[in-house]
Amino acid sequence: MSYRTTKSRRPRWLIVGFIALLAAGCAQVVKKDQASTKRVLWEAIDEIDNRYIDPIPPAKIMMSGLKQLSSLDESVAITRTPHSVILTQDGERVAERPLPADYNTDEWADVGVNMLRNAQHLSPTLFSYDQDELLEAVFGGLVKELDRYSRYETPEEAGISRASREGFGGIGIQIDRVDGKFIVRKSLPDHPAIDAGLRRNDRITHVDEQSIQRLSLNDVIKALRGRIGAMVKITFVRPGLSQPFNRTIIRNRIIPPTVHVERKGRILEARLTGFNAGTSSTLHRALYNSSQAKGPSLQGLVLDLRGNPGGLLEQAIHVSDLFLTHGRIITITGRHPESNQLFDASPGEVLPGIPMVVVVNGQSASAAEIVAVALRDSGRAAIVGSTSFGKGSVQTIIRLPNQGGLNITWARIFAPSGQTLDSQGVVPAICTNVSDKRMAKILAALASQGEYSPVDPAKLRFQAEQPHYSAARRKACMPTDRQKPNDLQAARLLLKNRVSYTAAAGRLSPTVSKR
């Protein structure tokens, strides 16, 4: 998962409105269907033309998309000649359109719709596919001309992604299907289901008085979700009790949890599994409450970002700002004017003066890397683990008229020190992706509390004018997807070893001019 922003015609990112796609049927409906298909294609290639990180002509991406129809029916081919676009079946020319100018978005959208319609009339195989399936094939070819992080999501996939980022109307439970029965695994705190009395291991039998016995797990989840503020009636059976219960619950906004904070003696451990609309506020509240709890004073914070694939850009900024009082957080630059932005810290922090260690691995990407590098470059935290993924770009989400999503790369990321994260990642001060023998020596050195430090401050300095230096450091601590207990053990010991922590958390001064 990459971190994302949503598209707007105004400053910052706002979600675009939509036009519903109509199913094919009578001639009038077919005409509307073609019109909305054109709108989808026009919106996609126009936004790529305007916002993609590198200029790319609509002609190139549309032809790449149309050629993908051959993956659905090998007898059909769409090719370009110096003067026209040609549709063939089994090598025989059956339709032709004059070649538009390479950057004429509207005409290339017309070509796309015309060729799709003709191909469907020509091929019984293509005619059997609905509009969304054909668009999925076309977009599969279209995004091949872009970078590896740009992608298309079907309406269903885009809806799931939006729910994970922004939340959805629901009651706040996690359910599972066991032997054909739908069991409550967890009721989320401070959400409607737990207030209504649903507990772990309760079995749901009916939703709105309709039996769910024959439904799939996804269908039950869809039935439980709905408009925020709308009521849903749940019937459930509790182990040990003979009679079922009925509860009428008002749906609320549910944001999937991404934060888990636990206090272990004098050390707080905060694990973030992603960055969605609720991450920074939940983390702030959890850290503050934990720091105010009775007990010995805090000695440090471990921020565990292992396996965190990223999420929303603004949440990465807010999380970083929780621990910084001034200075640059991140810089992003791109071709579109709105993509050139600087993000600086604001006064105040949630845990003033508390030492921090950030733990990363090869699956820590995008938003997770922004937080790690911002805290590293400012000297606010030391990094432990293996080198992070190395995703140095921002994607903007185009919400298309068919409710699908087109995620395209529109900016590059630069750390406060000037480092690009792309293909480099964040290299830890203490690498745990080493042999067991080497790891044992590192842990022993950290535990000794002596003057010996396993950290060489000179090796932590990023040299922007020597890109091979970062490549060499990445090679010396290769990314790994593994999450070892030694990662957190090293982080805890580092917080207790003042000499090693001071060396590992040394501030990185910018080596390039401020952007």
SULSULPE-V247823 format. One record per residue. N is the residue number from 0. RES is the residue in three letters. PHI is phi in degrees with one decimal (* if undefined). NEAR is the number of other C-alpha atoms within 12 Angstrom. Layout:
n=(N,N)
res=(RES,RES)
phi=(PHI,PHI)
near=(NEAR,NEAR)
This chain:
n=(0,1,2,3,4,5,6,7,8,9,10,11,12,13,14,15,16,17,18,19,20,21,22,23,24,25,26,27,28,29,30,31,32,33,34,35,36,37,38,39,40,41,42,43,44,45,46,47,48,49,50,51,52,53,54,55,56,57,58,59,60,61,62,63,64,65,66,67,68,69,70,71,72,73,74,75,76,77,78,79,80,81,82,83,84,85,86,87,88,89,90,91,92,93,94,95,96,97,98,99,100,101,102,103,104,105,106,107,108,109,110,111,112,113,114,115,116,117,118,119,120,121,122,123,124,125,126,127,128,129,130,131,132,133,134,135,136,137,138,139,140,141,142,143,144,145,146,147,148,149,150,151,152,153,154,155,156,157,158,159,160,161,162,163,164,165,166,167,168,169,170,171,172,173,174,175,176,177,178,179,180,181,182,183,184,185,186,187,188,189,190,191,192,193,194,195,196,197,198,199,200,201,202,203,204,205,206,207,208,209,210,211,212,213,214,215,216,217,218,219,220,221,222,223,224,225,226,227,228,229,230,231,232,233,234,235,236,237,238,239,240,241,242,243,244,245,246,247,248,249,250,251,252,253,254,255,256,257,258,259,260,261,262,263,264,265,266,267,268,269,270,271,272,273,274,275,276,277,278,279,280,281,282,283,284,285,286,287,288,289,290,291,292,293,294,295,296,297,298,299,300,301,302,303,304,305,306,307,308,309,310,311,312,313,314,315,316,317,318,319,320,321,322,323,324,325,326,327,328,329,330,331,332,333,334,335,336,337,338,339,340,341,342,343,344,345,346,347,348,349,350,351,352,353,354,355,356,357,358,359,360,361,362,363,364,365,366,367,368,369,370,371,372,373,374,375,376,377,378,379,380,381,382,383,384,385,386,387,388,389,390,391,392,393,394,395,396,397,398,399,400,401,402,403,404,405,406,407,408,409,410,411,412,413,414,415,416,417,418,419,420,421,422,423,424,425,426,427,428,429,430,431,432,433,434,435,436,437,438,439,440,441,442,443,444,445,446,447,448,449,450,451,452,453,454,455,456,457,458,459,460,461,462,463,464,465,466,467,468,469,470,471,472,473,474,475,476,477,478,479,480,481,482,483,484,485,486,487,488,489,490,491,492,493,494,495,496,497,498,499,500,501,502,503,504,505,506,507,508,509,510,511,512,513,514)
res=(MET,SER,TYR,ARG,THR,THR,LYS,SER,ARG,ARG,PRO,ARG,TRP,LEU,ILE,VAL,GLY,PHE,ILE,ALA,LEU,LEU,ALA,ALA,GLY,CYS,ALA,GLN,VAL,VAL,LYS,LYS,ASP,GLN,ALA,SER,THR,LYS,ARG,VAL,LEU,TRP,GLU,ALA,ILE,ASP,GLU,ILE,ASP,ASN,ARG,TYR,ILE,ASP,PRO,ILE,PRO,PRO,ALA,LYS,ILE,MET,MET,SER,GLY,LEU,LYS,GLN,LEU,SER,SER,LEU,ASP,GLU,SER,VAL,ALA,ILE,THR,ARG,THR,PRO,HIS,SER,VAL,ILE,LEU,THR,GLN,ASP,GLY,GLU,ARG,VAL,ALA,GLU,ARG,PRO,LEU,PRO,ALA,ASP,TYR,ASN,THR,ASP,GLU,TRP,ALA,ASP,VAL,GLY,VAL,ASN,MET,LEU,ARG,ASN,ALA,GLN,HIS,LEU,SER,PRO,THR,LEU,PHE,SER,TYR,ASP,GLN,ASP,GLU,LEU,LEU,GLU,ALA,VAL,PHE,GLY,GLY,LEU,VAL,LYS,GLU,LEU,ASP,ARG,TYR,SER,ARG,TYR,GLU,THR,PRO,GLU,GLU,ALA,GLY,ILE,SER,ARG,ALA,SER,ARG,GLU,GLY,PHE,GLY,GLY,ILE,GLY,ILE,GLN,ILE,ASP,ARG,VAL,ASP,GLY,LYS,PHE,ILE,VAL,ARG,LYS,SER,LEU,PRO,ASP,HIS,PRO,ALA,ILE,ASP,ALA,GLY,LEU,ARG,ARG,ASN,ASP,ARG,ILE,THR,HIS,VAL,ASP,GLU,GLN,SER,ILE,GLN,ARG,LEU,SER,LEU,ASN,ASP,VAL,ILE,LYS,ALA,LEU,ARG,GLY,ARG,ILE,GLY,ALA,MET,VAL,LYS,ILE,THR,PHE,VAL,ARG,PRO,GLY,LEU,SER,GLN,PRO,PHE,ASN,ARG,THR,ILE,ILE,ARG,ASN,ARG,ILE,ILE,PRO,PRO,THR,VAL,HIS,VAL,GLU,ARG,LYS,GLY,ARG,ILE,LEU,GLU,ALA,ARG,LEU,THR,GLY,PHE,ASN,ALA,GLY,THR,SER,SER,THR,LEU,HIS,ARG,ALA,LEU,TYR,ASN,SER,SER,GLN,ALA,LYS,GLY,PRO,SER,LEU,GLN,GLY,LEU,VAL,LEU,ASP,LEU,ARG,GLY,ASN,PRO,GLY,GLY,LEU,LEU,GLU,GLN,ALA,ILE,HIS,VAL,SER,ASP,LEU,PHE,LEU,THR,HIS,GLY,ARG,ILE,ILE,THR,ILE,THR,GLY,ARG,HIS,PRO,GLU,SER,ASN,GLN,LEU,PHE,ASP,ALA,SER,PRO,GLY,GLU,VAL,LEU,PRO,GLY,ILE,PRO,MET,VAL,VAL,VAL,VAL,ASN,GLY,GLN,SER,ALA,SER,ALA,ALA,GLU,ILE,VAL,ALA,VAL,ALA,LEU,ARG,ASP,SER,GLY,ARG,ALA,ALA,ILE,VAL,GLY,SER,THR,SER,PHE,GLY,LYS,GLY,SER,VAL,GLN,THR,ILE,ILE,ARG,LEU,PRO,ASN,GLN,GLY,GLY,LEU,ASN,ILE,THR,TRP,ALA,ARG,ILE,PHE,ALA,PRO,SER,GLY,GLN,THR,LEU,ASP,SER,GLN,GLY,VAL,VAL,PRO,ALA,ILE,CYS,THR,ASN,VAL,SER,ASP,LYS,ARG,MET,ALA,LYS,ILE,LEU,ALA,ALA,LEU,ALA,SER,GLN,GLY,GLU,TYR,SER,PRO,VAL,ASP,PRO,ALA,LYS,LEU,ARG,PHE,GLN,ALA,GLU,GLN,PRO,HIS,TYR,SER,ALA,ALA,ARG,ARG,LYS,ALA,CYS,MET,PRO,THR,ASP,ARG,GLN,LYS,PRO,ASN,ASP,LEU,GLN,ALA,ALA,ARG,LEU,LEU,LEU,LYS,ASN,ARG,VAL,SER,TYR,THR,ALA,ALA,ALA,GLY,ARG,LEU,SER,PRO,THR,VAL,SER,LYS,ARG)
phi=(*,-100.9,-80.6,-142.1,-125.1,-106.8,-76.5,-150.5,-90.0,-108.6,-57.2,68.1,-126.3,-126.5,-81.2,-77.2,-70.0,-132.6,-122.3,-69.5,-81.6,-104.5,-71.3,-71.4,-171.8,-72.0,-59.7,-65.9,-67.6,-58.3,-62.6,-64.6,-61.7,-64.4,-63.5,-72.6,-61.6,-61.1,-62.4,-61.7,-66.3,-61.2,-59.0,-64.2,-73.0,-67.3,-68.4,-63.2,-60.2,-86.4,-116.2,-60.5,-58.4,-123.0,-65.0,-147.7,-71.1,-53.6,-58.3,-66.9,-74.0,-67.6,-63.5,-62.5,-69.0,-65.0,-62.5,-69.2,-60.4,-64.0,-71.6,-92.7,-146.0,-65.2,-77.0,-100.2,-143.1,-122.0,-130.7,-117.5,-111.4,-59.2,-126.1,-157.0,-110.6,-122.6,-105.0,-127.1,-129.0,52.0,85.1,-97.7,-69.3,-125.2,-155.4,-150.3,-128.6,-58.0,-78.8,-73.7,-63.0,-56.5,-105.6,-87.5,-60.9,-62.7,-69.6,-71.1,-65.0,-60.8,-60.1,-59.2,-64.5,-61.5,-69.8,-62.5,-63.7,-64.2,-65.3,-67.7,-65.4,-77.0,-114.4,-58.1,-64.3,-68.0,-64.7,-75.4,-87.2,-82.8,-61.3,-64.8,-68.1,-66.7,-62.8,-61.3,-65.8,-62.1,-67.3,-60.7,-78.9,-60.0,-74.2,-63.8,-81.6,-101.2,-86.3,-70.0,-93.6,-82.8,-159.4,-109.4,-117.3,-62.6,-52.6,-67.4,-63.1,-64.7,-63.7,-65.1,-64.2,-62.0,-63.6,-69.5,-83.5,-108.8,97.9,-156.8,-80.8,-162.6,-112.4,88.8,-130.9,-111.2,-122.1,-141.9,-101.1,-128.9,53.0,78.7,-112.0,-101.4,-109.1,-75.7,-89.2,-161.3,-104.7,-72.2,-58.2,61.6,-129.5,-57.4,-62.7,-69.5,-66.4,-83.0,99.6,-69.7,-126.5,-58.7,78.3,-63.5,-110.2,-83.8,-113.5,-139.2,-125.9,52.3,65.8,-106.3,-63.0,-108.6,-57.8,-95.3,-85.6,-80.2,-60.9,-63.5,-66.9,-67.2,-60.7,-62.9,-67.0,-74.6,-85.2,174.1,-65.0,-60.9,96.2,-82.9,-93.6,-137.5,-99.0,-113.3,-111.3,-143.5,-115.8,-109.0,-55.2,93.2,-117.2,-83.7,-99.3,-73.4,-113.0,-117.5,-137.5,-100.2,-120.7,-90.7,-65.1,-127.4,-72.4,-112.8,-108.5,-52.8,-67.4,-126.4,-123.4,-134.6,-120.1,-138.6,-97.3,-120.9,66.5,-98.9,-121.5,-93.8,-118.9,-117.6,-108.4,-113.1,-97.4,-178.8,-129.7,-116.6,-62.1,-104.5,-64.3,-66.5,-67.7,-65.3,-63.7,-58.3,-64.9,-66.3,-67.0,-63.1,-62.5,-67.0,-71.0,-89.8,-67.1,-65.6,141.5,-63.7,-64.1,-70.0,-102.7,176.9,-127.3,-105.2,-102.8,-93.0,-112.1,-65.4,72.5,-86.9,-82.8,115.8,151.6,-80.1,-58.8,-62.8,-72.1,-62.8,-65.4,-64.2,-64.2,-59.4,-68.0,-61.8,-114.7,-118.9,-113.4,-164.7,92.8,-74.0,-94.5,-163.1,-125.0,-123.9,-135.4,-157.0,-81.7,-77.0,-54.4,-70.8,-85.8,-95.6,-142.9,-115.3,-122.1,-115.7,-74.7,-112.2,-60.6,94.9,-146.2,-78.0,-130.0,-56.7,77.0,-77.5,-58.7,-129.6,-126.4,-104.8,-106.9,-130.4,-147.9,-68.2,-101.3,-81.4,-137.1,46.5,-58.2,-62.9,-71.4,-60.7,-62.0,-61.3,-73.3,-65.2,-73.1,-67.9,-66.3,-80.6,81.0,-80.6,-148.4,-98.8,-107.8,-129.5,127.2,-115.8,-58.2,-73.9,-60.0,96.7,-105.7,-110.3,-141.2,-112.4,-107.7,-107.9,-100.3,-98.2,-85.8,-82.4,-60.1,-89.0,74.9,-75.1,-128.8,-113.4,-98.6,-124.4,-73.5,-131.4,-155.1,-107.9,-103.3,-129.4,-70.9,-54.5,-76.3,101.0,-67.9,-90.4,-82.0,-58.9,64.3,-109.0,75.2,-102.9,-90.3,-71.1,-70.0,-118.3,-89.6,-101.7,-87.1,-133.7,-65.4,-58.9,-65.9,-66.5,-65.0,-61.7,-67.3,-63.2,-63.0,-65.3,-65.0,-66.6,-77.3,-69.9,63.3,-89.8,-84.9,-72.8,-125.6,-77.3,-103.5,-103.6,-55.3,-63.1,-82.0,-91.6,-78.0,-78.7,-108.5,-62.9,-84.0,-129.9,-56.7,-65.8,-64.8,-65.6,-62.2,-66.8,-66.1,-62.1,-64.5,-74.3,-136.6,-66.6,-61.6,-142.2,-82.0,-71.2,-120.0,-96.0,-56.6,-63.6,-58.8,-71.9,-62.9,-64.6,-63.1,-64.3,-64.9,-62.7,-64.9,-94.1,-106.5,-60.8,-62.4,-67.2,-64.5,-60.0,-68.9,-72.3,-101.2,-61.2,-65.3,-99.1,-77.4,-59.4,-109.8,-131.2,-62.7,-62.9,-93.3)
near=(29,40,43,42,40,36,34,21,18,13,15,19,22,17,23,24,18,19,21,21,28,22,22,24,14,11,11,13,15,20,20,22,29,33,29,31,41,36,33,40,45,33,34,42,45,31,36,42,31,31,37,42,33,21,25,27,27,38,36,32,37,51,40,29,40,44,36,33,42,30,21,28,26,19,23,34,35,40,33,26,15,13,14,22,32,32,38,27,25,16,15,15,21,22,26,24,26,21,24,27,20,27,24,22,32,26,27,37,36,31,41,49,35,29,41,43,32,30,39,28,20,25,27,16,20,30,21,18,24,23,34,34,25,35,44,34,31,40,38,33,28,36,35,25,29,35,22,18,31,35,33,39,32,30,27,20,20,25,22,23,32,32,25,31,34,28,30,28,32,34,46,38,41,34,31,23,26,17,11,16,25,35,31,33,21,23,27,26,21,18,27,32,35,24,21,27,29,36,28,24,24,33,37,44,30,28,30,23,19,18,21,29,22,17,21,19,24,19,18,32,28,24,28,39,34,25,20,21,19,20,24,31,27,35,29,35,27,23,17,10,11,9,12,19,25,23,27,26,32,28,30,27,26,35,32,34,34,32,31,27,29,25,28,22,19,25,33,39,35,36,33,40,32,43,48,43,34,33,41,34,25,28,40,27,22,28,36,25,18,29,31,17,18,12,14,16,19,29,29,37,43,44,44,43,49,40,34,38,34,44,43,39,45,37,36,46,39,36,44,45,37,34,42,34,25,22,29,36,45,47,36,38,30,29,22,28,19,26,34,24,27,25,31,26,28,20,14,15,22,29,30,22,18,25,36,42,50,55,53,57,43,39,36,46,46,51,52,53,60,57,55,55,54,50,45,45,41,33,37,41,40,49,54,49,47,41,48,50,40,40,37,39,44,46,45,43,42,44,38,40,31,38,34,37,40,47,40,42,44,41,37,35,43,43,46,40,36,32,44,35,43,28,29,38,44,57,49,48,49,49,44,42,37,26,13,14,12,17,24,20,21,32,34,22,25,31,27,20,20,16,17,21,28,34,32,21,23,14,23,31,32,40,24,25,17,16,19,15,20,31,26,18,29,35,24,22,31,32,35,27,24,23,26,26,18,30,37,36,30,39,44,38,36,47,39,31,32,27,26,37,40,28,32,42,38,28,29,33,25,24,20,19,15,19,23)
